Structures are given as structure tokens and as C-alpha cells.
Amino acid sequence: MHPLQIIIFALLSWAASFIALRSIGLWLVSVKNDSVVLTGTTTRFIDLFGYGRYDKLLNSPWLIMLKYLGIFAVALVFFIFFYWLYKQRLLRKQLRQINVAIAEDQPMEQESLIPEIVQLEESIEKMRAHQAELIEQEQEAQQAKNDLITNVSHDLRTPLTSILGYLSYIHEDRYRDEVELRHYTELVYGKARRLHKLIDDLFDYTRLESAEFQIKEDTLDMVELLRQLVSEYERSAAEKDIQIVEKYTVENLKVMGDGMQIMRLFENLFSNALRYGASGKKIEISAKKEAGMAIIEVSNYGAEIPASELPQLFDRFYKVDKNRTTTGTGLGLAIAKSIVERHGGNVFAASKKGKTTFTVELPLSNL
């Protein structure tokens, strides 16, 4: 509050208290030319107790102190009253300013606002920011939904179109011989399997993203699990002339997790490495402990992924191959990320000098 406002409130309070005390008869006397002027209250006191006691009481320092304390108390009450009136008037004025600012969607200047209004203004700004965030999240969710429908429609339509085309050849007897018939049949079978894989991946992804999905935790030995997976993928790697190199710095690497989901996580990473690392002829698998985490890396050698595209690798249906000519469904890495996050871990990718590495971090078991 400005000092001038305090002085005005004090003068008003003092004047109001003087008038109030005069009106209720608490001024006992006033002195004019050595004569005592008595109020109505004073006369009644003398009638009851006598002038001697009144004179003694009049000269008592306690009464004088009490009188001035009373004046101060009444003045304080009036000061508070006038200050309250001022605050109410200021509050109504600033609330009108806030209403105008909200209606016109304009920021408010906090320097001219009282603390209570500043707090209200800050609360309103927080509500605005929260509302804007919710709107943005809703828009992102709607966009993600639209993208999902678009991508699913594209990836379902492509194999279905091929299947229908080949089946029409067979149905209309347009094949030349049994060899060509078998060729078309194998093509249809391959397209159908891809379609089945896409539907399975889509189902798994939506199930993992569902709030109702529950992780079944068991103690898992990651080194043993990785060795088992390597043995399963050795044949596929050999067919592509790819060597799998294992590098484990520890033998006891235990995590708590759902065995089926963790297996699915690394199956997706292994399949991704085989698909995109064929030209490099080598896949590296490593595992170690670090800061209470199990660190597993799956690396392949081949074409380098641009740094700008690395954060998008785990998005649904995202493919580095913009023409979508690769055989993957575009959901493998998105599923891998969902599994890792469900286990309280993290997964990220790095690509440099022809080496692409996917790193998985999972909390170590305390057992």
C-alpha cells in the first residue's frame, strides 16, 4: 500500500473514533477557563459515587492510559474497516480487469495487482496452460488414431490386393502349367503369412498399450535367455551369411520380468538386426551390469540411419525405408519399446559409421 493511503486511512480512523467516543459519552470532562464541563455520563457517576471519588479517578494515570488505549483501539477498528473497504473496491476493479483479459485472451500485468489477485491470476494461467496441454494431447491422440487407421489400411490392403490378384489368376485358370500354379500358390501363402503377422503385431501392440495388461514377473537370467535366442537365430543368420558375435562381461545378470514378453522384445531386435544388417555380415550381442541396470546391446552393420530419424524408430509403422518396401510390419520396435517401458526400463538407438546399436536397459533383480 502507498504511504499516502496509510496516512489518509489513519486520519479517517482517528476522526471516526473521536466522533464515536463523543457520541457514547466516554469523554469524561473538558476544561475551559479552570471550569470543568461534565458530560451526561460524568454527572451520573458523581451522583452515584460522589465528587471526591470522581476527582480521584479523574487524576488516575490508569484512567488516562485506559482512555487513550480505548481511542487507539477504536481508531484501529476504523482503520481496519476503511482498509477493508478500500481492498474490496480494489478487488472488484481488478476482477473486472481479469474478466476483460480472459474474455480477450490477453496476458495481465502483475505489477499493478494485489497479492491475492496475483495468486488468482497465476492459478488462472496454470488452468489455461493445463487446458492447452489437454487440448494438445487430445489433438495428438486423434492424430495418432488417424495415422494408425491410415497405416493399418495401407498395410492390410497391400497384401490383400496381391492375394486377390494371384487368386484371380488361379480361379480363372490363367496359369500355364502346374509349376506356375505352385508359384502363385506360394506367393499367396507368403502374402497371407505377412498379413497374419501384421494382425498379430497389431494385436500385441494394442494389448501392451492397454491399461488392463498385467506383467507376470519372474526372475530371469538374461545371459541364458540371450544365448537361447542366439541358438534359435543362428540358422537364419547363416542363410544370410551373417555371423553372430556374443560378448558377455557377466554370467549372473538377473532381472525381474515377464519371460514371454522379454523374449518377444529381443526377438524383435534380433529380427530387425537380421533384416537391416545383411550387408554388414555381422551382428553383435553384448550384456553387462551398470548402475543397478542390466545393459543389453544388439548391433548390426550396414547402412547408417540418419540422426534425425533415430527418435522416430520406435513410432508405430515408422520405417526408414520411405517406400515401405521392406518386409517388416513397422510395429516390431514399437512393441519392443512398450515391453521395455512396462518393465521400468528404457530402449534407444544409435547409428554411427555404419554400425547401428539398440540398447536395452532393465532394472536388475534384488533377489
GUVODO-823462 format. One record per residue: x, y, z of N, C-alpha, C in turn. Coordinates in steps of 0.001 Angstrom, whole numbers, padded with zeros to 6 digits, always signed. Example, Ala and Ser with C-alpha at 12.3 -4.5 7.8 and 13.67 -1.06 7.14 Angstrom:
# GUVODO-823462
+013190-005690+007800+012300-004500+007800+013200-003300+007800;+012850-002250+007080+013670-001060+007140+012900+000030+007870;
# end
This chain:
# GUVODO-823462
+000847-001194+000000+000000+000000+000000+000879+001240+000000;+000420+002287-000704+001163+003543-000782+001117+004263+000567;+002233+004937+001007+002253+005645+002303+001149+006682+002428;+000819+007390+001347-000241+008399+001398-001581+007764+001749;-001819+006549+001233-003064+005859+001556-003122+005502+003038;-001987+005110+003618-001942+004782+005047-002272+006017+005881;-001711+007185+005527-001970+008434+006265-003453+008793+006193;-004042+008679+005014-005465+009005+004853-006330+008083+005702;-006015+006760+005668-006778+005815+006482-006644+006137+007967;-005436+006518+008406-005206+006826+009819-006008+008051+010255;-006012+009116+009442-006769+010331+009779-008264+010049+009823;-008748+009299+008852-010168+008945+008853-010534+008117+010076;-009647+007187+010440-009902+006331+011594-009913+007138+012884;-008967+008068+013031-008891+008896+014244-010130+009776+014366;-010546+010396+013273-011740+011242+013310-012983+010428+013632;-013091+009261+013030-014257+008419+013289-014298+007959+014734;-013130+007609+015293-013085+007173+016692-013440+008312+017635;-013007+009547+017337-013332+010715+018170-014840+010930+018200;-015454+010879+017027-016906+011077+016942-017642+009970+017676;-017158+008742+017526-017822+007615+018179-017737+007720+019691;-016570+008073+020218-016410+008171+021671-017229+009321+022244;-017309+010418+021524-018143+011544+021976-019607+011133+022036;-020021+010357+021045-021436+010004+020967-021862+009055+022068;-020922+008244+022639-021300+007296+023695-020896+007783+025072;-020387+009028+025185-020142+009635+026494-018912+009185+027209;-017882+008759+026528-016670+008308+027192-015686+009428+027447;-015947+010645+026910-015115+011794+027284-015665+012327+028608;-014933+012132+029664-015457+012464+030996-015559+013967+031201;-014536+014691+030808-014540+016130+031057-013797+016830+029959;-014041+018190+029897-013195+019100+029155-013000+020312+030035;-011913+020991+029874-011577+022103+030766-011578+023391+029977;-012336+024424+030484-012372+025756+029888-012262+026791+031009;-011215+027614+030965-011039+028693+031949-011152+028176+033382;-010443+027114+033687-010400+026494+035015-011758+025965+035463;-012710+025811+034546-014014+025243+034894-014125+023862+034259;-014789+022964+034970-014962+021595+034489-016314+021466+033803;-016274+021021+032563-017520+020792+031824-017795+019294+031841;-018898+018889+032386-019214+017481+032581-020165+016982+031500;-019962+015758+031084-020908+015129+030161-021990+014439+030962;-022989+013930+030276-024078+013237+030952-023600+012024+031711;-022653+011299+031152-022132+010100+031816-021388+010474+033084;-020621+011580+033040-019855+012027+034216-020782+012434+035358;-021846+013171+035060-022803+013608+036087-023422+012414+036792;-023758+011404+036063-024367+010208+036663-023368+009510+037571;-022077+009483+037185-021047+008856+038013-020915+009577+039358;-020954+010969+039334-020831+011763+040570-022029+011523+041475;-023223+011435+040882-024423+011176+041676-024320+009852+042409;-023724+008869+041793-023650+007534+042392-022513+007389+043400;-021323+007953+043088-020145+007672+043907-019574+008910+044617;-020050+010093+044277-019539+011300+044929-018417+011947+044137;-018280+013289+044353-017296+014037+043573-015862+013700+043974;-015664+013380+045262-014301+013063+045711-013730+011849+044997;-014547+010814+044931-014059+009621+044225-013885+009910+042738;-014801+010731+042192-014671+011096+040781-013379+011859+040522;-013059+012829+041449-011841+013623+041269-010595+012739+041353;-010654+011790+042290-009511+010862+042424-009366+009996+041175;-010522+009552+040691-010488+008708+039484-010021+009500+038271;-010447+010772+038219-010097+011608+037077-008601+011806+036947;-007921+011906+038093-006478+012141+038078-005659+010843+038066;-006336+009711+037990-005628+008419+037987-004921+008207+036647;-003605+007867+036694-002891+007602+035424-003460+006398+034672;-004046+005455+035410-004621+004279+034760-005796+004655+033865;-006613+005619+034382-007750+006038+033584-007303+006759+032321;-006274+007609+032500-005755+008319+031324-005222+007330+030285;-004456+006333+030771-003910+005321+029856-005032+004510+029205;-006069+004191+030034-007186+003421+029504-007937+004206+028444;-008069+005530+028699-008778+006364+027732-008059+006368+026383;-006745+006550+026434-006001+006598+025170-005912+005227+024500;-005869+004168+025326-005911+002821+024746-007238+002581+024042;-008303+003079+024669-009614+002945+024036-009679+003695+022730;-009134+004925+022746-009107+005699+021500-008319+004959+020423;-007153+004395+020838-006314+003667+019876-007043+002442+019335;-007742+001714+020232-008449+000507+019809-009558+000840+018820;-010328+001883+019147-011410+002270+018236-010838+002756+016911;-009739+003537+016993-009101+004007+015763-008610+002839+014919;-008064+001812+015599-007584+000634+014877-008731-000088+014179;-009870-000187+014881-011036-000830+014272-011476-000079+013025;-011534+001249+013130-011936+002040+011969-010895+001960+010850;-009610+001893+011242-008552+001756+010228-008743+000465+009437;-008987-000617+010186-009212-001909+009527-010447-001850+008644;-011499-001175+009136-012739-001070+008367-012518-000317+007058;-011852+000853+007153-011604+001639+005943-010674+000895+004976;-009683+000191+005568-008765-000578+004718-009523-001693+004005;-010451-002334+004707-011261-003405+004108-012099-002862+002965;-012712-001679+003184-013498-001057+002115-012634-000779+000884;-011417-000268+001146-010501+000036+000044-010129-001237-000715;-009818-002303+000032-009418-003566-000600-010565-004155-001421;-011787-004051-000886-012932-004572-001622-013118-003827-002939;-012974-002507-002874-013121-001698-004084-012031-002045-005096;-010775-002180-004601-009660-002529-005480-009834-003928-006050;-010330-004839-005206-010530-006220-005644-011562-006291-006765;-012678-005566-006593-013710-005570-007634-013172-004985-008941;-012373-003925-008820-011799-003297-010008-010880-004264-010748;-010018-004960-009995-009057-005858-010643-009733-007122-011162;-010802-007554-010504-011555-008692-011032-012193-008340-012375;-012665-007089-012496-013194-006654-013790-012098-006678-014856;-010874-006262-014461-009755-006292-015402-009434-007726-015825;-009501-008641-014861-009220-010049-015167-010280-010603-016110;-011542-010259-015863-012613-010733-016743-012402-010248-018171;-011993-008989-018305-011729-008442-019636-010557-009171-020287;-009482-009415-019490-008297-010095-020027-008626-011511-020467;-009459-012206-019655-009840-013575-020013-010696-013576-021273;-011648-012623-021327-012536-012557-022494-011765-012273-023772;-010736-011421-023674-009949-011045-024854-008702-011906-025017;-008517-012887-024084-007368-013806-024126-006053-013040-024178;-005911-012091-023251-004702-011277-023174-004015-011504-021830;-002670-011391-021776-001955-011521-020501-002220-010321-019600;-002063-010530-018283-002290-009462-017308-000964-009004-016713;-000873-007706-016400+000333-007147-015800+000274-007340-014282;+001194-008149-013748+001158-008479-012331+001598-007325-011440;+002359-006349-011980+002885-005271-011140+001770-004456-010497;+000637-004315-011179-000448-003475-010676-001478-004253-009873;-001243-005536-009624-002221-006374-008946-001848-006591-007489;-002847-006716-006627-002604-007039-005224-002241-008517-005128;-001562-008942-004022-001079-010332-003931-002168-011377-004141;-003361-011145-003588-004432-012127-003738-004820-012301-005204;-004871-011166-005914-005217-011228-007336-004087-011857-008137;-002838-011591-007708-001692-012216-008380-001793-013730-008275;-002139-014226-007066-002295-015669-006884-003429-016203-007749;-004536-015435-007790-005655-015846-008631-005253-015855-010100;-004513-014818-010502-004064-014728-011892-003140-015887-012239;-002241-016242-011304-001333-017365-011543-002102-018673-011653;-003133-018830-010806-003958-020038-010874-004684-020125-012211;-005191-018976-012674-005882-018953-013964-004918-019295-015098;-003689-018754-015021-002692-019048-016058-002334-020527-016063;-002250-021126-014851-001971-022562-014772-003113-023359-015389;-004345-022918-015108-005501-023596-015694-005491-023466-017215;-005123-022272-017696-005019-022074-019142-003996-023025-019752;-002816-023084-019105-001738-023936-019621-002156-025402-019601;-002827-025803-018493-003271-027193-018380-004322-027513-019438;-005239-026563-019653-006263-026761-020668-005640-026858-022060;-004657-025984-022321-003974-026032-023618-003242-027361-023797;-002638-027850-022701-001930-029134-022758-002897-030277-023038;-004061-030247-022377-005064-031289-022606-005561-031262-024048;-005773-030046-024567-006223-029922-025960-005165-030476-026911;-003888-030151-026612-002797-030649-027457-002707-032170-027394;-002857-032732-026176-002818-034185-026032-003972-034844-026781;-005139-034217-026702-006295-034758-027418-006069-034714-028923;-005482-033613-029394-005193-033499-030826-004164-034534-031255;-003126-034738-030406-002112-035745-030724-002712-037144-030738;-003599-037412-029759-004243-038725-029710-005114-038950-030944;-005828-037898-031350-006667-038007-032540-005817-038207-033787;-004685-037478-033858-003785-037633-035000-003181-039031-035026;-002798-039537-033825-002246-040894-033744-003283-041926-034184;-004527-041683-033787-005606-042590-034199-005783-042576-035713;-005768-041367-036282-005908-041251-037740-004734-041906-038463;-003509-041683-037921-002325-042299-038532-002406-043816-038451;-002878-044316-037299-002992-045766-037125-003948-046355-038158;-005095-045704-038322-006080-046196-039296-005500-046164-040709;-004811-045056-041031-004219-044919-042371-003171-045998-042624;-002275-046186-041646-001191-047159-041821-001709-048589-041852;-002660-048894-040961-003226-050244-040955-003947-050512-042277;-004700-049519-042740-005417-049688-044014-004437-049957-045152;-003332-049193-045170-002333-049370-046234-001695-050746-046149;-001266-051136-044925-000525-052386-044787-001425-053613-044894;-002709-053455-044657-003628-054574-044872-004033-054670-046342;-004211-053519-046966-004676-053505-048354-003626-054061-049306;-002342-053767-049047-001287-054191-049975-001221-055709-050135;-001093-056489-049037-001066-057950-049231-002404-058505-049702;-003504-057896-049266-004810-058383-049710-004980-058201-051214;-004521-057074-051728-004600-056826-053173-003794-057866-053943;-002591-058162-053425-001755-059180-054087-002412-060547-054029;-002948-060900-052864-003596-062209-052706-004766-062349-053677;-005603-061300-053737-006756-061354-054644-006313-061443-056101;-005237-060735-056449-004739-060786-057824-004262-062175-058213;-003460-062803-057347-002951-064146-057655-004081-065171-057654;-005020-065032-056711-006131-065986-056656-007028-065864-057881;-007151-064648-058424-007967-064495-059638-007329-065235-060814;-005989-065227-060889-005294-065990-061934-005607-067471-061793;-005534-067953-060551-005786-069379-060309-007249-069706-060573;-008157-068840-060070-009589-069096-060222-010013-069108-061692;-009394-068279-062501-009749-068177-063928-008899-069097-064811;-008100-069987-064175-007254-070948-064908-006334-070253-065898;-005734-069157-065486-004859-068395-066379-003393-068792-066231;-003112-069749-065392-001741-070226-065256-001435-071203-066391;-000159-071292-066785+000237-072111-067930+000373-073587-067570;+000921-073868-066385+001151-075264-066007+001147-075371-064491;+001418-076571-064004+001415-076829-062568+002534-076067-061856;+003634-075871-062557+004751-075136-061947+004333-073699-061651;+003672-073067-062629+003221-071686-062417+002127-071633-061345;+001252-072655-061330+000208-072717-060299+000830-072784-058912;+001849-073626-058783+002525-073745-057489+003207-072420-057119;+003765-071738-058106+004423-070453-057856+003418-069437-057306;+002244-069350-057951+001224-068413-057478+000730-068797-056079;+000605-070094-055855+000142-070562-054540+001127-070170-053445;+002413-070312-053726+003429-069934-052743+003422-068427-052485;+003192-067650-053553+003111-066198-053376+001922-065823-052494;+000788-066462-052746-000406-066197-051930-000151-066589-050481;+000499-067737-050301+000793-068203-048939+001707-067208-048211;+002723-066715-048915+003638-065744-048307+002938-064446-047933;+002071-063951-048830+001326-062723-048539+000366-062932-047366;-000246-064112-047312-001171-064409-046215-000428-064467-044879;+000776-065048-044904+001570-065101-043672+001959-063694-043220;+002313-062830-044166+002657-061449-043809+001443-060735-043213;+000285-060985-043808-000944-060383-043296-001235-060885-041880;-001028-062163-041666-001235-062749-040339-000267-062148-039328;+000982-061942-039739+001991-061351-038855+001615-059915-038487;+001131-059170-039462+000729-057789-039200-000411-057739-038191;-001391-058606-038370-002535-058628-037448-002084-059028-036049;-001180-060020-035962-000647-060430-034658+000104-059288-033982;+000945-058594-034749+001712-057480-034180+000792-056356-033714;-000213-056076-034516-001155-055020-034146-001909-055393-032871;-002305-056642-032766-002989-057113-031560-002068-057025-030350;-000814-057468-030509+000133-057425-029393+000405-055989-028949;+000543-055092-029908+000831-053699-029558-000324-053073-028784;-001543-053242-029282-002698-052662-028593-002887-053297-027218;-002569-054576-027084-002681-055243-025778-001657-054687-024797;-000429-054457-025266+000612-053899-024403+000288-052473-023971;-000356-051710-024846-000703-050325-024539-001943-050215-023664;-002667-051313-023521-003890-051292-022717-003553-051191-021232;-004367-050423-020496-004148-050259-019051-004413-051564-018302;-005211-052465-018897-005547-053720-018218-004441-054772-018327;-003461-054544-019197-002413-055548-019392-001531-055651-018153;-001322-056865-017671-000528-057099-016470+000742-057884-016804;+001862-057425-016231+003141-058123-016394+003233-059249-015361;+003593-060452-015821+003808-061583-014912+005300-061685-014625;+005701-061260-013452+007130-061142-013147+007715-062440-012590;+008858-062801-013142+009679-063911-012652+011132-063462-012710;+011995-064195-012012+013424-063899-012082+013990-064496-013367;+014583-063646-014193+015092-064083-015493+016601-063907-015552;+017294-064923-016054+018734-064841-016301+018921-064360-017739;+019318-063107-017899+019372-062512-019226+020435-063150-020114;+021566-063539-019549+022622-064158-020360+022134-065489-020921;+021472-066269-020080+020934-067548-020536+019860-067332-021606;+019002-066325-021397+017942-066042-022364+018535-065613-023707;+019559-064767-023672+020183-064302-024911+020865-065446-025651;+021535-066326-024915+022190-067472-025558+021163-068379-026228;+020019-068546-025578+018956-069365-026164+018446-068742-027464;+018256-067427-027452+017790-066744-028658+018818-066824-029786;+020090-066675-029449+021144-066750-030464+021128-068118-031138;+020962-069173-030333+020933-070521-030913+019740-070692-031856;+018622-070016-031545+017441-070112-032403+017614-069335-033710;+018408-068264-033676+018573-067413-034859+019832-067745-035661;+020644-068679-035195+021894-068996-035901+021636-069494-037320;+020600-070305-037483+020313-070854-038813+019893-069740-039773;+018983-068856-039310+018539-067741-040164+019709-066840-040526;+020610-066632-039549+021779-065790-039809+022718-066457-040809;+022913-067770-040657+023813-068494-041562+023291-068464-042997;+021971-068529-043161+021390-068480-044503+021689-067154-045200;+021884-066094-044412+022217-064775-044973+023710-064482-044875;+024471-065530-044480+025922-065389-044333+026277-064308-043306;+025517-064294-042207+025744-063332-041121+026298-064069-039907;+027324-063519-039307+027939-064092-038109+027385-063378-036869;+027006-064158-035856+026532-063592-034590+027654-063694-033565;+028073-062557-033025+029168-062497-032050+028587-062125-030686;+028876-062961-029675+028365-062717-028316+029482-062172-027426;+029153-061126-026632+030112-060519-025705+029418-060281-024361;+029637-061211-023410+029015-061079-022091+030104-060861-021047;+030073-059732-020376+031087-059440-019346+030694-060009-017992;+029463-060504-017869+028985-061113-016618+028247-062393-016966;+028165-063283-015992+027412-064517-016177+026099-064485-015403;+026082-063741-014307+024886-063660-013469+024224-062298-013686;+023266-062256-014600+022592-060999-014940+021085-061234-014814;+020575-061030-013603+019178-061358-013301+018312-060097-013296;+017128-060212-013918+016131-059134-013886+014781-059751-013529;+013873-058906-013038+012501-059334-012792+011659-058942-014000;+010989-059931-014602+010201-059595-015775+009342-060745-016249;+008533-060445-017243+007672-061431-017885+008503-062128-018963;+008775-063416-018768+009655-064149-019674+009198-064103-021122;+007891-064274-021356+007370-064277-022723+007555-062915-023385;+007312-061851-022614+007426-060509-023184+008887-060120-023432;+009767-060472-022488+011195-060174-022678+011739-060941-023884;+011287-062184-024032+011695-062969-025199+011212-062290-026484;+009981-061801-026468+009426-061114-027646+010221-059843-027946;+010606-059131-026904+011403-057911-027064+012672-058179-027866;+013440-059190-027449+014720-059447-028121+014540-060188-029443;+013450-060927-029599+013154-061497-030914+012960-060378-031940;+012258-059330-031534+012046-058201-032448+013357-057508-032790;+014227-057333-031789+015516-056682-032042+016418-057562-032903;+016413-058882-032655+017216-059801-033468+016720-059800-034919;+015390-059879-035089+014819-059890-036442+015143-058599-037173;+015087-057492-036461+015410-056197-037058+016874-056155-037501;+017768-056699-036655+019198-056718-036993+019465-057598-038211;+018789-058754-038308+018963-059628-039467+018418-058983-040739;+017321-058252-040601+016681-057654-041777+017516-056518-042354;+018053-055668-041465+018739-054467-041947+020268-054567-041889;+020783-055672-041349+022236-055791-041242+022841-056847-042141;+022090-057252-043152+022582-058325-044025+023856-057926-044751;+023976-056667-045123+025160-056242-045878+026407-056184-045004;+026240-056062-043709+027392-055976-042807+027958-057315-042405;+027166-058379-042587+027612-059753-042345+027966-060048-040884;+027561-059165-039951+027882-059444-038547+026866-058770-037631;+026453-059530-036602+025587-058999-035544+026284-059238-034213;+026320-058218-033371+026970-058329-032062+025932-058235-030952;+026036-059159-029985+025159-059165-028812+026048-059018-027580;+025772-058011-026747+026578-057817-025534+025667-057591-024338;+026191-057911-023135+025430-057720-021896+026392-057372-020772;+025967-056458-019903+026794-056040-018769+025914-055424-017685;+026536-055210-016499+025869-054517-015395+026399-053096-015312;+025495-052172-014982+025933-050783-014837+024887-049991-014050;+025292-049465-012894+024437-048585-012075+023082-049218-011769;+023106-050499-011357+021865-051173-010990+020991-051580-012161;+021537-051528-013366+020768-051873-014561+021478-052966-015350;+020687-053793-016009+021220-054740-016987+021229-054034-018339;+022409-053940-018951+022561-053237-020229+022810-054276-021317;+021865-054399-022240+021995-055345-023352+022005-054560-024660;+022980-054854-025518+023096-054155-026801+023019-055154-027949;+022239-054794-028952+022134-055587-030183+022581-054680-031328;+023697-055046-031979+024283-054184-033020+024339-054915-034354;+024089-054173-035407+024272-054714-036760+025027-053692-037601;+025650-054171-038666+026444-053311-039551+025749-053222-040898;+025689-052001-041416+025026-051785-042695+024846-050302-042929;+023770-049945-043597+023504-048534-043895+023274-047760-042598;+023880-046583-042532+023735-045744-041339+022373-045056-041338;+021738-045006-040163+020437-044342-040024+020678-042876-039697;+020075-041944-040413+020268-040516-040113+019889-040193-038669;+020661-039312-038046+020418-038958-036642+019019-038387-036434;+018507-037680-037426+017180-037067-037296+016064-038103-037240;+016348-039314-037710+015317-040346-037753+015394-041310-036574;+016463-041259-035796+016624-042202-034683+015486-042125-033666;+015045-040914-033246+013960-040869-032251+012640-041437-032762;+012480-041495-034087+011212-041954-034656+011183-043457-034905;+012305-044134-034688+012370-045562-034996+011355-046377-034214;+011001-045906-033009+010107-046671-032143+008646-046246-032296;+008364-045378-033273+006979-044991-033541+006266-046102-034303;+004956-046175-034117+004170-047179-034831+004253-046969-036337;+004498-048050-037048+004503-048084-038512+005597-047228-039139;+006536-046746-038320+007611-045942-038911+008631-046865-039565;+009051-046491-040763+010081-047239-041482+011073-046259-042076;+012359-046591-041922+013388-045760-042551+013220-045794-044057;+012796-046956-044555+012505-047102-045987+011179-046401-046283;+011251-045195-046845+010051-044397-047080+009105-045048-048091;+009626-045898-048962+008777-046558-049950+008069-047776-049376;+008393-048110-048091+007746-049214-047376+007905-050533-048139;+009086-050728-048727+009324-051948-049496+009875-053070-048630;+010292-052768-047396+010815-053811-046523+009674-054692-046038;+010029-055900-045597+009008-056889-045259+008472-056745-043844;+009032-055887-043033+008557-055732-041660+007201-055058-041598;+006532-055219-040439+005204-054623-040266+005282-053181-039793;+006444-052743-039321+006567-051389-038788+006118-051274-037348;+005831-052423-036714+005376-052422-035318+006372-053083-034374;+007384-053745-034925+008318-054502-034086+009014-053662-033036;+009576-052520-033439+010294-051669-032486+009335-050953-031541;+008132-050625-032023+007127-050021-031142+006726-051007-030051;+006581-052282-030418+006272-053323-029431+007429-053476-028451;+008664-053469-028972+009846-053585-028110+009881-052459-027080;+009612-051255-027515+009618-050111-026596+008545-050258-025524;+007349-050684-025920+006259-050863-024952+006622-051903-023904;+007252-052998-024337+007649-054053-023393+008682-053528-022405;+009689-052824-022912+010738-052285-022035+010143-051314-021019;+009290-050414-021477+008704-049423-020570+007803-050074-019540;+007113-051150-019912+006286-051891-018960+007129-052506-017845;+008396-052751-018135+009310-053332-017147+010141-052264-016441;+009786-051005-016614+010505-049925-015935+011871-049637-016521;+012082-050008-017771+013382-049799-018404+013337-048760-019506;+014366-048785-020327+014489-047813-021413+015161-048484-022607;+014842-048007-023797+015473-048513-025012+015725-047334-025940;+016886-047334-026564+017215-046255-027500+018168-046791-028564;+018309-046021-029623+019127-046454-030760+020202-045429-031060;+021323-045917-031582+022415-045051-032039+022955-045633-033336;+023349-044760-034252+023871-045222-035537+025027-044327-035947;+026204-044949-036127+027398-044176-036467+028379-045050-037239;+028887-044497-038317+029897-045172-039138+029459-046577-039555;+028205-046697-039962+027716-047968-040474+027333-048970-039409;+027407-048607-038131+027031-049510-037048+025801-048954-036333;+024742-049746-036308+023509-049356-035617+023343-050232-034386;+023168-049595-033228+023081-050314-031959+021786-049964-031240;+021068-051005-030833+019884-050836-029987+020268-051245-028566;+020100-050325-027635+020484-050556-026243+019239-050675-025378;+019170-051760-024612+018051-052001-023692+018574-051927-022264;+017903-051144-021431+018253-051023-020012+017087-051550-019176;+017364-052556-018342+016343-053144-017474+016850-053165-016036;+015989-052855-015057+016423-052874-013651+016843-054277-013225;+017961-054361-012512+018436-055648-012004+017530-056146-010883;+017429-057462-010756+016642-058061-009682+017383-057930-008359;+016634-057705-007273+017234-057620-005939+017359-058979-005277;+016797-060005-005910+016823-061348-005322+018157-062031-005582;
# end
